[in-house]
């Protein structure tokens, strides 16, 4: 049986994937996609700090 922490972590990962997919679906141009890449690169860089 998974612990509460494992359940929360699993739900957080699923939620993040849905959020990313929704962001990708909103891209209609290459520029939109490039801006999205910049957004997620900045988020990843902040996570490393």
Secondary structure, 3 states (H helix, E strand, C coil): CCCHHHHHHHHHHHHHHHHHHHHHHCCCCHHHHHHHHHHHHHHHHHHHC
